[in-house]
Amino acid sequence: MLLFVLGVAPALVTIATFGLSFQRAEQVRFCADCHTMTPWVDDLHNPQSKSLAATHFSNRWIVSDQCYTCHADYGFLGPIRTKLASMGHVARYYGFMKMPKQIRLYKPFPNANCLHCHGPAQNWRTNPAHVAVMKPLLAHQLSCVTCHQPIHTPKV
Amino acid sequence: MPTLIEAALISTGLGFMLAVPCIVETTPITMCLFFFLGVPLFSVGFLLYAYSVIKDLRVHGIL
């Protein structure tokens, strides 16, 4: 009985809570819970905004989990790395670690995050503007966001 | 009941108390509390239990 209460049950609860909360943490409203993100989420929800994020949101080009869909690095360990990084964000927000003065990406935005959806699309592959720079795009020598701006227009 | 088991039960109980809000509604606060406090409390509870079992086995000359 004690083994169940002190060993098995906590392990099961931990596994269930990990699964559930990591899944819920992909939702936009979870990102919006931290006040630091409010200007970014407001921009996302603003139908007048011309930012890349807002147009993807308002046109439902991404149906759900819009923040996570673009900010998870695709690949085998990408989602795990992203979730670990977001745990770091939570820790920073609640004061366990030093909070940066300005929010910025850890590294340049990877093309793979765009190409995960756009890459297989015929209209992307045959677009003359893309065809002209296909090699550097696929080799990550030229970033998608070099041309596709602005990405976010937060009012901070 | 031995004190070690009591401490393990309290620690695990606190862990469960932190898991409930995270399961009901996951927010950065509830998630942070569970991951940074709840899971370590579960671990402490289990380690105390394991230690008490080993101690008991040694007392009875089994280990």
Backbone of each chain as ProteinMPNN parsed JSONL, in Angstrom:
{"seq_chain_A": "MLLFVLGVAPALVTIATFGLSFQRAEQVRFCADCHTMTPWVDDLHNPQSKSLAATHFSNRWIVSDQCYTCHADYGFLGPIRTKLASMGHVARYYGFMKMPKQIRLYKPFPNANCLHCHGPAQNWRTNPAHVAVMKPLLAHQLSCVTCHQPIHTPKV", "coords_chain_A": {"N_chain_A": [[0.834, -1.212, 0.0], [1.883, 1.257, 0.891], [3.938, 1.45, -0.938], [2.502, 1.859, -3.255], [1.22, 4.33, -2.711], [3.38, 6.057, -2.222], [5.131, 5.611, -4.292], [4.188, 4.393, -6.846], [1.737, 5.781, -7.439], [2.506, 8.619, -7.317], [4.304, 8.545, -9.496], [2.646, 7.884, -11.649], [0.886, 10.072, -11.581], [2.693, 12.117, -12.103], [3.555, 11.476, -14.722], [1.099, 11.677, -16.089], [0.461, 14.373, -15.599], [2.616, 15.668, -16.789], [2.223, 14.999, -19.517], [-0.335, 16.082, -20.016], [-0.057, 18.82, -19.269], [2.049, 19.705, -20.87], [0.904, 19.449, -23.346], [-1.201, 21.291, -23.137], [0.297, 23.54, -22.809], [0.993, 24.28, -25.309], [-0.908, 25.892, -26.31], [-2.16, 29.123, -27.391], [-3.299, 30.718, -25.407], [-1.967, 29.907, -23.147], [0.608, 30.914, -23.531], [-0.137, 33.545, -23.477], [-0.701, 33.935, -20.847], [1.505, 34.876, -19.448], [2.365, 38.092, -18.616], [4.328, 39.477, -19.914], [4.176, 38.678, -22.509], [1.919, 39.864, -23.494], [1.77, 42.195, -25.365], [2.581, 40.915, -27.736], [0.7, 38.893, -28.082], [-1.62, 40.427, -28.23], [-1.129, 41.726, -30.635], [-1.202, 39.536, -32.309], [-3.909, 38.847, -32.149], [-5.064, 41.019, -33.298], [-7.076, 42.081, -35.858], [-6.492, 44.08, -37.659], [-3.798, 44.203, -37.864], [-0.816, 43.918, -39.785], [1.148, 42.157, -39.503], [3.166, 39.207, -39.944], [2.615, 37.126, -38.186], [0.054, 37.833, -37.221], [-1.495, 37.77, -39.595], [-1.313, 35.098, -40.245], [-2.714, 34.128, -38.095], [-5.284, 35.419, -38.159], [-6.273, 34.692, -40.652], [-6.455, 32.061, -40.293], [-4.443, 30.378, -41.214], [-2.833, 28.915, -39.734], [-4.303, 26.642, -37.74], [-4.58, 26.085, -34.966], [-2.833, 26.529, -31.805], [-0.96, 28.598, -32.408], [1.364, 30.095, -31.644], [3.166, 28.132, -30.798], [3.34, 26.496, -33.067], [4.896, 27.943, -34.903], [7.15, 28.496, -33.383], [8.294, 26.142, -32.531], [11.061, 24.166, -33.023], [11.455, 22.207, -35.767], [11.985, 18.687, -36.266], [13.584, 15.779, -34.843], [14.298, 16.161, -32.073], [13.411, 18.694, -31.732], [10.757, 19.675, -30.749], [11.055, 18.874, -28.052], [13.311, 20.281, -27.205], [12.282, 22.851, -27.492], [10.236, 22.839, -25.598], [11.697, 22.496, -23.256], [13.127, 24.867, -23.305], [11.01, 26.622, -23.0], [10.245, 26.033, -20.433], [12.316, 27.201, -19.134], [11.685, 29.842, -19.703], [9.429, 30.168, -18.133], [10.544, 29.832, -15.611], [12.215, 32.045, -15.584], [10.338, 34.088, -15.699], [9.054, 33.891, -13.246], [11.051, 34.586, -11.579], [13.146, 32.868, -10.913], [15.377, 32.865, -12.442], [17.589, 35.158, -14.176], [15.894, 37.79, -15.759], [15.708, 38.723, -19.151], [16.21, 42.057, -20.519], [15.202, 42.74, -22.973], [13.056, 41.034, -25.161], [14.072, 38.48, -27.24], [14.907, 36.21, -29.925], [16.691, 33.144, -29.322], [18.364, 32.294, -31.293], [18.852, 32.864, -34.857], [15.743, 32.877, -36.647], [14.74, 29.724, -37.674], [14.558, 28.506, -41.036], [13.345, 26.083, -41.395], [11.168, 26.03, -39.736], [9.262, 27.498, -41.086], [9.187, 26.155, -43.501], [8.262, 23.728, -42.809], [5.498, 23.751, -43.033], [5.092, 25.28, -45.414], [6.947, 24.344, -47.256], [6.266, 21.844, -48.699], [4.274, 22.851, -50.308], [2.855, 23.471, -53.473], [2.508, 26.015, -54.667], [4.393, 27.452, -53.325], [6.798, 26.234, -54.007], [6.89, 26.678, -56.755], [6.873, 29.386, -57.037], [8.335, 32.151, -58.58], [10.023, 33.934, -57.181], [10.874, 32.434, -55.038], [12.037, 30.26, -56.324], [14.257, 31.422, -57.464], [15.963, 31.782, -55.307], [16.182, 29.359, -54.132], [18.227, 27.456, -53.423], [19.99, 28.784, -51.45], [17.933, 29.219, -49.6], [17.076, 26.661, -48.81], [19.439, 25.769, -47.794], [19.65, 27.208, -45.576], [21.02, 29.591, -45.715], [19.932, 31.895, -46.454], [17.466, 33.73, -44.917], [13.956, 33.176, -44.474], [12.584, 35.247, -43.289], [13.936, 37.455, -44.081], [12.801, 38.591, -46.322], [10.093, 38.356, -45.755], [8.478, 40.351, -43.878], [6.726, 42.583, -41.59], [7.336, 40.462, -38.771], [6.294, 40.325, -36.16], [4.321, 42.877, -34.657], [4.428, 44.224, -32.037], [3.029, 46.447, -29.588], [4.991, 47.873, -27.631]], "CA_chain_A": [[0.0, 0.0, 0.0], [2.778, 2.423, 0.953], [4.67, 1.524, -2.207], [1.603, 2.46, -4.239], [0.972, 5.743, -2.365], [4.608, 6.868, -2.265], [5.937, 5.346, -5.475], [3.466, 4.197, -8.106], [0.771, 6.882, -7.687], [3.2, 9.845, -7.743], [4.885, 8.366, -10.837], [1.541, 7.96, -12.611], [0.407, 11.467, -11.589], [3.719, 12.925, -12.774], [3.493, 11.194, -16.17], [-0.161, 12.247, -16.611], [0.534, 15.839, -15.544], [3.587, 16.067, -17.828], [1.571, 14.888, -20.823], [-1.458, 17.034, -20.093], [0.342, 20.228, -19.189], [2.856, 20.045, -22.047], [-0.031, 19.604, -24.465], [-1.905, 22.56, -22.932], [1.271, 24.644, -22.904], [1.15, 24.639, -26.722], [-1.998, 26.807, -26.694], [-1.842, 30.552, -27.356], [-3.705, 31.312, -24.125], [-0.927, 29.612, -22.161], [1.66, 31.929, -23.764], [-0.705, 34.849, -23.105], [-0.787, 34.03, -19.386], [2.604, 35.7, -18.945], [2.079, 39.473, -19.037], [5.402, 39.902, -20.819], [3.792, 38.335, -23.878], [0.659, 40.535, -23.848], [1.813, 42.95, -26.628], [2.722, 39.996, -28.862], [-0.582, 38.199, -28.259], [-2.56, 41.454, -28.703], [-0.85, 41.903, -32.064], [-1.673, 38.307, -32.967], [-5.377, 38.872, -32.187], [-5.536, 42.259, -33.933], [-7.374, 41.822, -37.278], [-5.934, 45.169, -38.49], [-2.343, 44.067, -37.927], [-0.295, 43.353, -41.043], [2.311, 41.314, -39.201], [3.109, 37.829, -40.444], [1.963, 36.304, -37.163], [-1.371, 38.179, -37.172], [-2.181, 37.299, -40.804], [-1.43, 33.636, -40.101], [-3.741, 33.851, -37.084], [-6.626, 35.872, -38.553], [-6.723, 33.914, -41.823], [-6.459, 30.642, -39.879], [-3.477, 29.566, -41.955], [-2.506, 27.931, -38.69], [-5.625, 26.499, -37.121], [-4.507, 26.187, -33.505], [-1.483, 26.556, -31.203], [-0.218, 29.4, -33.392], [2.715, 30.461, -31.162], [3.998, 26.932, -30.751], [3.552, 25.96, -34.414], [6.025, 28.64, -35.532], [8.331, 28.597, -32.531], [8.883, 24.831, -32.216], [12.012, 23.782, -34.063], [11.063, 20.882, -36.23], [13.043, 17.685, -36.222], [13.321, 14.759, -33.829], [14.377, 16.702, -30.718], [12.959, 20.087, -31.745], [9.703, 19.975, -29.775], [11.543, 18.678, -26.68], [14.176, 21.44, -26.923], [11.404, 24.025, -27.358], [9.529, 22.748, -24.315], [12.68, 22.748, -22.2], [13.404, 26.31, -23.334], [9.856, 27.345, -22.45], [10.295, 25.875, -18.966], [13.26, 28.246, -18.73], [10.957, 31.116, -19.742], [8.553, 30.195, -16.941], [11.431, 30.058, -14.458], [12.657, 33.449, -15.636], [9.19, 34.952, -15.421], [8.766, 33.873, -11.807], [12.183, 35.094, -10.814], [14.184, 31.9, -10.558], [16.558, 33.197, -13.232], [17.616, 36.565, -14.578], [14.994, 38.115, -16.87], [16.345, 39.647, -20.104], [15.5, 43.327, -20.649], [14.512, 42.747, -24.256], [12.763, 39.681, -25.629], [14.572, 38.178, -28.588], [15.118, 34.776, -30.149], [18.022, 32.66, -28.929], [19.148, 32.133, -32.531], [18.026, 33.298, -35.984], [14.556, 32.037, -36.886], [15.111, 28.707, -38.681], [13.655, 28.348, -42.185], [12.623, 24.814, -41.261], [9.888, 26.289, -39.066], [8.327, 27.945, -42.133], [9.098, 25.149, -44.56], [7.511, 22.593, -42.264], [4.174, 23.841, -43.674], [5.117, 25.846, -46.765], [7.878, 23.608, -48.124], [5.659, 20.917, -49.658], [3.204, 23.498, -51.089], [3.212, 23.663, -54.878], [2.614, 27.455, -54.976], [5.652, 27.942, -52.744], [7.916, 25.658, -54.783], [6.93, 27.2, -58.124], [6.926, 30.851, -57.008], [9.634, 32.551, -59.154], [10.867, 34.571, -56.159], [11.464, 31.354, -54.238], [12.877, 29.439, -57.212], [15.526, 32.15, -57.66], [16.841, 31.679, -54.114], [15.852, 28.064, -53.506], [19.397, 26.816, -52.808], [20.31, 29.396, -50.148], [16.818, 29.037, -48.658], [17.106, 25.289, -48.276], [20.707, 25.606, -47.057], [19.559, 28.132, -44.429], [21.955, 30.723, -45.876], [19.053, 33.06, -46.593], [16.313, 33.507, -44.037], [12.625, 33.527, -45.006], [12.136, 36.519, -42.708], [14.645, 38.564, -44.725], [11.815, 39.225, -47.203], [8.742, 38.353, -45.17], [8.47, 41.219, -42.693], [7.208, 42.363, -40.231], [6.878, 39.195, -38.197], [5.396, 40.752, -35.07], [4.317, 44.342, -34.474], [3.898, 44.486, -30.683], [3.093, 47.84, -29.119], [5.651, 47.829, -26.304]], "C_chain_A": [[0.867, 1.261, 0.0], [3.555, 2.583, -0.35], [3.803, 2.181, -3.282], [1.464, 3.962, -3.982], [2.226, 6.597, -2.583], [5.445, 6.661, -3.535], [5.149, 5.325, -6.769], [2.548, 5.381, -8.418], [1.478, 8.194, -8.06], [3.789, 9.741, -9.148], [3.8, 8.501, -11.901], [1.031, 9.397, -12.732], [1.404, 12.358, -12.335], [3.661, 12.726, -14.286], [2.254, 11.847, -16.783], [-0.083, 13.768, -16.667], [1.514, 16.37, -16.59], [2.891, 16.106, -19.194], [0.522, 15.962, -21.032], [-0.971, 18.473, -20.166], [1.224, 20.629, -20.37], [1.971, 20.239, -23.274], [-0.751, 20.954, -24.348], [-0.965, 23.754, -23.101], [1.535, 25.047, -24.355], [0.113, 25.674, -27.154], [-1.576, 28.268, -26.541], [-2.18, 31.147, -25.985], [-2.704, 31.014, -23.009], [0.205, 30.63, -22.291], [1.17, 33.288, -23.269], [-0.808, 35.027, -21.597], [0.337, 34.874, -18.793], [2.43, 37.11, -19.507], [3.139, 40.022, -19.996], [4.977, 39.709, -22.279], [2.565, 39.098, -24.367], [0.749, 41.339, -25.156], [1.888, 42.041, -27.863], [1.382, 39.306, -29.146], [-1.652, 39.191, -28.73], [-2.387, 41.674, -30.204], [-1.38, 40.715, -32.865], [-3.184, 38.351, -33.175], [-5.928, 40.087, -32.923], [-5.796, 42.027, -35.426], [-6.817, 42.9, -38.215], [-4.419, 45.011, -38.692], [-1.909, 43.398, -39.233], [0.897, 42.431, -40.776], [2.073, 39.884, -39.696], [2.341, 36.921, -39.468], [0.453, 36.557, -37.164], [-2.116, 37.672, -38.41], [-2.328, 35.772, -40.783], [-2.55, 33.28, -39.129], [-5.12, 34.193, -37.63], [-7.16, 35.113, -39.77], [-6.802, 32.422, -41.528], [-5.559, 29.781, -40.787], [-2.882, 28.539, -41.006], [-3.755, 27.837, -37.84], [-5.565, 26.675, -35.606], [-3.044, 26.21, -33.063], [-0.519, 27.379, -32.066], [1.19, 29.765, -32.921], [3.655, 29.266, -31.308], [4.332, 26.41, -32.148], [4.754, 26.623, -35.085], [7.295, 28.573, -34.686], [8.879, 27.259, -32.041], [9.832, 24.497, -33.348], [11.715, 22.35, -34.483], [12.269, 19.964, -36.341], [12.753, 16.772, -35.042], [13.286, 15.35, -32.405], [13.853, 18.136, -30.609], [11.88, 20.409, -30.719], [10.178, 19.833, -28.324], [12.412, 19.866, -26.268], [13.322, 22.687, -26.674], [10.709, 24.016, -26.01], [10.487, 22.993, -23.149], [13.003, 24.241, -22.119], [12.245, 27.078, -22.718], [9.743, 27.161, -20.947], [11.254, 26.919, -18.388], [12.582, 29.614, -18.725], [10.095, 31.267, -18.493], [9.4, 30.5, -15.699], [11.897, 31.508, -14.409], [11.54, 34.369, -15.201], [8.914, 35.015, -13.917], [10.002, 34.125, -10.955], [13.234, 34.1, -10.401], [15.499, 32.218, -11.284], [16.465, 34.647, -13.682], [16.76, 36.798, -15.831], [15.701, 39.063, -17.851], [15.521, 40.93, -20.247], [14.681, 43.38, -21.934], [14.276, 41.311, -24.712], [13.299, 39.509, -27.043], [14.801, 36.674, -28.698], [16.532, 34.387, -29.72], [18.957, 32.601, -30.136], [18.273, 32.608, -33.684], [16.882, 32.324, -36.251], [14.845, 31.019, -37.988], [14.074, 28.601, -39.804], [12.804, 27.084, -42.06], [11.26, 25.026, -40.608], [8.83, 26.788, -40.052], [8.072, 26.803, -43.12], [8.389, 23.878, -44.1], [6.109, 22.566, -42.886], [4.283, 24.24, -45.142], [5.947, 25.013, -47.743], [7.218, 22.687, -49.136], [4.632, 21.584, -50.585], [3.677, 23.815, -52.503], [3.406, 25.152, -55.195], [3.857, 28.083, -54.341], [6.825, 27.492, -53.614], [8.038, 26.306, -56.167], [6.959, 28.729, -58.182], [8.303, 31.311, -57.518], [10.575, 33.187, -58.129], [11.567, 33.522, -55.294], [12.431, 30.518, -55.074], [14.259, 30.082, -57.356], [16.491, 31.971, -56.494], [16.65, 30.345, -53.39], [17.043, 27.44, -52.763], [19.757, 27.46, -51.472], [19.185, 29.268, -49.114], [16.887, 27.671, -47.993], [18.373, 25.031, -47.466], [20.749, 26.521, -45.829], [20.599, 29.258, -44.493], [21.173, 32.029, -46.033], [17.79, 32.778, -45.776], [15.017, 33.925, -44.725], [12.237, 34.927, -44.549], [12.946, 37.715, -43.221], [13.651, 39.33, -45.613], [10.464, 39.366, -46.507], [8.744, 39.073, -43.818], [7.164, 42.016, -42.673], [6.609, 41.076, -39.65], [5.9, 39.464, -37.064], [5.451, 42.282, -35.024], [3.737, 44.662, -33.084], [4.027, 45.966, -30.308], [3.66, 47.833, -27.704], [6.159, 49.23, -25.915]], "O_chain_A": [[0.636, 2.196, -0.766], [3.8, 3.699, -0.809], [4.291, 2.952, -4.107], [1.573, 4.769, -4.905], [2.138, 7.724, -3.07], [6.356, 7.44, -3.817], [5.394, 6.122, -7.676], [2.575, 5.92, -9.525], [1.084, 8.829, -9.038], [3.781, 10.712, -9.904], [4.004, 9.149, -12.927], [0.775, 9.884, -13.833], [1.011, 13.239, -13.1], [3.712, 13.695, -15.044], [2.325, 12.481, -17.836], [-0.503, 14.384, -17.647], [1.265, 17.407, -17.205], [2.96, 17.098, -19.92], [0.484, 16.646, -22.054], [-1.413, 19.249, -21.015], [1.158, 21.77, -20.827], [2.249, 21.079, -24.13], [-0.894, 21.674, -25.337], [-1.391, 24.841, -23.489], [2.219, 26.038, -24.608], [0.229, 26.265, -28.227], [-0.755, 28.61, -25.69], [-1.437, 31.98, -25.465], [-2.601, 31.77, -22.042], [0.701, 31.147, -21.29], [1.937, 34.079, -22.72], [-0.983, 36.147, -21.117], [0.153, 35.515, -17.758], [2.358, 37.299, -20.721], [2.865, 40.923, -20.789], [5.368, 40.473, -23.162], [2.204, 38.992, -25.539], [-0.13, 41.182, -26.003], [1.323, 42.362, -28.908], [0.983, 39.155, -30.301], [-2.502, 38.833, -29.546], [-3.362, 41.794, -30.945], [-1.932, 40.876, -33.954], [-3.689, 37.953, -34.225], [-7.135, 40.176, -33.149], [-4.854, 41.801, -36.186], [-6.683, 42.671, -39.417], [-3.84, 45.62, -39.591], [-2.538, 42.455, -39.715], [1.567, 41.981, -41.706], [0.937, 39.431, -39.84], [1.539, 36.078, -39.87], [-0.337, 35.614, -37.113], [-3.245, 37.196, -38.296], [-3.332, 35.227, -41.241], [-3.244, 32.278, -39.3], [-6.03, 33.366, -37.577], [-8.369, 34.916, -39.897], [-7.167, 31.622, -42.39], [-5.869, 28.627, -41.083], [-2.483, 27.447, -41.411], [-4.213, 28.835, -37.283], [-6.419, 27.347, -35.029], [-2.138, 25.943, -33.854], [0.576, 26.932, -32.406], [2.123, 29.747, -33.723], [4.756, 29.364, -31.85], [5.444, 25.945, -32.399], [5.54, 25.954, -35.756], [8.399, 28.593, -35.229], [9.81, 27.225, -31.237], [9.444, 24.541, -34.516], [11.724, 21.422, -33.674], [13.408, 20.407, -36.488], [11.777, 16.978, -34.322], [12.366, 15.077, -31.634], [13.85, 18.721, -29.526], [12.056, 21.314, -29.903], [9.745, 20.594, -27.459], [12.289, 20.395, -25.163], [13.599, 23.474, -25.77], [10.601, 25.05, -25.352], [10.115, 23.63, -22.164], [13.135, 24.807, -21.035], [12.451, 28.06, -22.005], [9.21, 28.027, -20.253], [11.033, 27.449, -17.299], [12.859, 30.448, -17.862], [10.034, 32.333, -17.88], [9.023, 31.314, -14.855], [11.965, 32.119, -13.342], [11.753, 35.31, -14.436], [8.579, 36.074, -13.385], [9.987, 33.899, -9.745], [14.129, 34.431, -9.623], [16.584, 31.886, -10.806], [15.413, 35.28, -13.587], [16.892, 36.089, -16.829], [16.236, 40.091, -17.436], [14.297, 40.908, -20.115], [13.609, 43.984, -21.979], [15.178, 40.475, -24.657], [13.006, 40.31, -27.93], [14.877, 35.966, -27.695], [17.45, 35.206, -29.754], [20.163, 32.822, -30.025], [17.062, 32.743, -33.512], [17.031, 31.111, -36.101], [15.16, 31.402, -39.114], [12.869, 28.607, -39.552], [11.681, 27.029, -42.562], [10.311, 24.295, -40.89], [7.64, 26.53, -39.871], [6.94, 26.524, -43.516], [7.97, 23.058, -44.917], [5.594, 21.5, -43.225], [3.656, 23.63, -46.009], [5.658, 24.994, -48.939], [7.563, 22.731, -50.317], [4.167, 20.96, -51.54], [4.763, 24.36, -52.7], [4.345, 25.519, -55.901], [4.314, 29.136, -54.784], [7.726, 28.274, -53.917], [9.14, 26.465, -56.69], [7.059, 29.303, -59.266], [9.328, 30.914, -56.962], [11.789, 33.0, -58.203], [12.709, 33.709, -54.875], [13.497, 30.121, -54.604], [15.284, 29.4, -57.37], [17.707, 32.005, -56.683], [16.922, 30.225, -52.195], [16.905, 26.962, -51.637], [19.826, 26.765, -50.458], [19.44, 29.214, -47.911], [16.772, 27.548, -46.773], [18.388, 24.188, -46.568], [21.763, 26.594, -45.134], [21.004, 29.804, -43.467], [21.69, 33.117, -45.777], [17.144, 31.741, -45.925], [14.986, 34.906, -45.468], [11.644, 35.699, -45.303], [12.677, 38.855, -42.843], [13.661, 40.56, -45.648], [9.781, 40.379, -46.657], [8.98, 38.472, -42.77], [6.53, 42.107, -43.724], [5.504, 40.672, -40.013], [4.809, 38.895, -37.022], [6.48, 42.894, -35.312], [2.685, 45.292, -32.974], [4.997, 46.636, -30.663], [2.924, 47.793, -26.719], [6.738, 49.401, -24.842]]}, "seq_chain_B": "MPTLIEAALISTGLGFMLAVPCIVETTPITMCLFFFLGVPLFSVGFLLYAYSVIKDLRVHGIL", "coords_chain_B": {"N_chain_B": [[3.632, 4.979, 13.732], [6.605, 5.132, 11.79], [8.773, 8.04, 11.849], [10.07, 8.737, 9.475], [8.456, 7.659, 7.451], [6.178, 9.131, 7.915], [7.089, 11.682, 7.217], [7.614, 11.186, 4.526], [5.03, 10.696, 3.609], [3.843, 13.183, 4.044], [5.358, 14.807, 2.374], [4.795, 13.641, -0.152], [2.047, 14.039, -0.178], [1.893, 16.831, -0.292], [2.987, 17.145, -2.798], [0.97, 15.97, -4.38], [-1.026, 17.832, -3.864], [-0.057, 20.003, -5.238], [-0.147, 19.036, -7.776], [-2.821, 18.837, -8.466], [-4.039, 21.503, -9.106], [-2.616, 21.956, -11.456], [-3.457, 19.937, -13.121], [-6.184, 20.497, -13.269], [-6.357, 23.192, -14.3], [-4.039, 24.237, -16.483], [-1.668, 26.59, -16.085], [1.03, 28.98, -16.441], [1.761, 29.434, -13.769], [0.662, 27.284, -12.176], [1.865, 25.173, -13.493], [4.562, 25.707, -13.172], [4.768, 25.554, -10.379], [4.162, 22.844, -9.968], [6.162, 21.494, -11.51], [8.58, 22.507, -10.495], [8.364, 22.29, -7.736], [6.465, 20.275, -6.971], [7.259, 17.816, -8.263], [9.956, 17.442, -7.228], [9.142, 17.136, -4.533], [7.676, 14.74, -4.648], [9.799, 13.073, -5.312], [11.431, 13.305, -3.047], [9.716, 12.208, -1.156], [9.56, 9.55, -2.096], [12.227, 8.762, -1.902], [12.664, 8.963, 0.864], [10.929, 6.966, 1.717], [12.09, 4.724, 0.484], [14.543, 4.72, 1.785], [13.695, 4.24, 4.39], [12.675, 1.67, 4.123], [14.98, 0.207, 3.423], [16.451, 0.636, 5.727], [14.86, -0.694, 7.599], [15.017, -3.306, 6.64], [17.664, -3.813, 7.132], [17.738, -3.693, 9.9], [16.338, -5.989, 10.498], [18.118, -7.823, 9.636], [18.1, -8.72, 7.017], [19.281, -7.443, 4.882]], "CA_chain_B": [[4.244, 5.0, 12.389], [7.933, 5.773, 11.856], [8.816, 9.447, 11.437], [10.477, 8.828, 8.065], [7.275, 7.385, 6.616], [5.304, 10.312, 8.066], [7.67, 12.756, 6.388], [7.415, 10.796, 3.119], [3.608, 10.891, 3.291], [3.586, 14.639, 3.988], [6.006, 15.297, 1.156], [4.024, 13.175, -1.309], [0.742, 14.723, -0.1], [2.09, 18.201, -0.811], [3.182, 16.972, -4.243], [-0.368, 15.763, -4.967], [-1.754, 19.103, -3.764], [0.442, 20.887, -6.304], [-0.496, 18.447, -9.09], [-4.255, 19.04, -8.749], [-4.319, 22.712, -9.902], [-1.985, 21.843, -12.778], [-4.315, 19.058, -13.928], [-7.471, 21.182, -13.473], [-6.113, 24.257, -15.274], [-2.598, 24.451, -16.64], [-1.19, 27.954, -16.349], [2.455, 28.983, -16.08], [1.94, 29.365, -12.307], [0.415, 25.919, -11.688], [2.867, 24.294, -14.113], [5.838, 26.007, -12.522], [4.712, 25.006, -9.012], [4.249, 21.387, -10.0], [7.44, 20.995, -12.022], [9.735, 22.909, -9.678], [8.188, 21.899, -6.337], [5.721, 19.017, -6.843], [8.068, 16.642, -8.653], [10.963, 17.198, -6.182], [8.493, 16.624, -3.322], [7.429, 13.312, -4.911], [11.093, 12.381, -5.26], [11.842, 13.267, -1.631], [8.818, 11.229, -0.525], [9.94, 8.196, -2.49], [13.557, 8.477, -1.352], [12.492, 8.714, 2.31], [10.299, 5.647, 1.823], [13.101, 3.719, 0.118], [15.528, 4.707, 2.876], [13.11, 3.589, 5.569], [12.565, 0.231, 3.818], [16.341, -0.345, 3.522], [16.804, 0.675, 7.15], [14.073, -1.743, 8.238], [15.575, -4.597, 6.218], [18.964, -3.964, 7.82], [17.424, -3.976, 11.308], [15.927, -7.388, 10.572], [19.225, -8.656, 9.169], [17.87, -9.257, 5.662], [20.306, -6.811, 4.019]], "C_chain_B": [[5.598, 5.703, 12.45], [7.91, 7.192, 11.287], [9.169, 9.601, 9.957], [9.291, 8.626, 7.128], [6.305, 8.565, 6.704], [5.783, 11.448, 7.171], [7.456, 12.457, 4.906], [5.971, 11.039, 2.705], [3.269, 12.379, 3.163], [4.146, 15.209, 2.679], [5.201, 14.907, -0.093], [2.652, 13.855, -1.354], [0.829, 16.137, -0.659], [2.271, 18.172, -2.327], [1.847, 16.795, -4.964], [-1.165, 17.075, -4.965], [-1.309, 20.081, -4.854], [0.084, 20.355, -7.697], [-1.934, 18.773, -9.474], [-4.523, 20.325, -9.545], [-3.745, 22.642, -11.311], [-2.835, 20.972, -13.702], [-5.629, 19.772, -14.265], [-7.314, 22.296, -14.51], [-4.61, 24.552, -15.34], [-2.324, 25.909, -16.987], [0.301, 27.942, -16.022], [2.676, 28.865, -14.576], [1.78, 27.93, -11.817], [1.469, 24.942, -12.241], [4.218, 24.45, -13.419], [5.885, 25.391, -11.119], [4.862, 23.49, -9.034], [5.636, 20.904, -10.425], [8.628, 21.333, -11.11], [9.599, 22.529, -8.204], [7.54, 20.522, -6.191], [6.563, 17.792, -7.139], [9.206, 16.393, -7.647], [10.358, 16.664, -4.882], [8.158, 15.137, -3.463], [8.731, 12.525, -4.764], [11.57, 12.236, -3.818], [11.022, 12.214, -0.893], [9.251, 9.809, -0.822], [11.304, 7.817, -1.899], [13.485, 8.191, 0.152], [11.9, 7.335, 2.547], [11.325, 4.549, 1.553], [14.133, 3.583, 1.235], [14.97, 3.972, 4.085], [12.976, 2.076, 5.355], [13.938, -0.429, 3.989], [16.769, -0.435, 4.988], [16.126, -0.477, 7.905], [14.63, -3.134, 7.908], [16.899, -4.867, 6.92], [18.747, -4.332, 9.286], [17.069, -5.453, 11.479], [16.971, -8.35, 9.99], [19.041, -9.248, 7.794], [18.906, -8.687, 4.686], [21.642, -6.724, 4.748]], "O_chain_B": [[5.727, 6.748, 13.088], [7.142, 7.504, 10.377], [8.642, 10.477, 9.271], [9.145, 9.337, 6.134], [5.69, 8.954, 5.711], [4.999, 12.085, 6.468], [7.155, 13.358, 4.122], [5.702, 11.522, 1.605], [2.505, 12.779, 2.285], [3.489, 15.984, 1.984], [4.959, 15.734, -0.972], [2.157, 14.204, -2.426], [-0.047, 16.582, -1.401], [1.782, 19.044, -3.045], [1.616, 17.387, -6.018], [-1.876, 17.389, -5.92], [-2.105, 20.89, -5.331], [0.019, 21.111, -8.666], [-2.242, 18.963, -10.651], [-5.183, 20.253, -10.582], [-4.315, 23.2, -12.249], [-2.927, 21.226, -14.903], [-6.13, 19.675, -15.385], [-8.057, 22.337, -15.49], [-4.007, 25.045, -14.386], [-2.706, 26.391, -18.053], [0.789, 27.001, -15.396], [3.66, 28.267, -14.141], [2.654, 27.411, -11.124], [1.901, 24.017, -11.554], [4.911, 23.477, -13.123], [6.884, 24.794, -10.718], [5.593, 22.918, -8.226], [6.217, 20.022, -9.792], [9.561, 20.542, -10.974], [10.601, 22.452, -7.492], [7.993, 19.698, -5.397], [6.581, 16.839, -6.36], [9.412, 15.249, -7.242], [10.971, 15.841, -4.202], [8.331, 14.365, -2.52], [8.755, 11.448, -4.167], [12.052, 11.176, -3.418], [11.556, 11.43, -0.108], [9.307, 8.965, 0.072], [11.502, 6.688, -1.452], [14.158, 7.29, 0.652], [12.312, 6.621, 3.461], [11.416, 3.571, 2.296], [14.545, 2.477, 1.586], [15.668, 3.186, 4.727], [13.142, 1.296, 6.293], [14.054, -1.483, 4.614], [17.357, -1.422, 5.429], [16.745, -1.142, 8.737], [14.706, -4.013, 8.767], [17.213, -6.008, 7.26], [19.464, -5.161, 9.846], [17.444, -6.086, 12.466], [16.721, -9.55, 9.873], [19.75, -10.185, 7.428], [19.35, -9.381, 3.772], [22.62, -6.227, 4.188]]}, "name": "protein", "num_of_chains": 2, "seq": "MLLFVLGVAPALVTIATFGLSFQRAEQVRFCADCHTMTPWVDDLHNPQSKSLAATHFSNRWIVSDQCYTCHADYGFLGPIRTKLASMGHVARYYGFMKMPKQIRLYKPFPNANCLHCHGPAQNWRTNPAHVAVMKPLLAHQLSCVTCHQPIHTPKVMPTLIEAALISTGLGFMLAVPCIVETTPITMCLFFFLGVPLFSVGFLLYAYSVIKDLRVHGIL"}
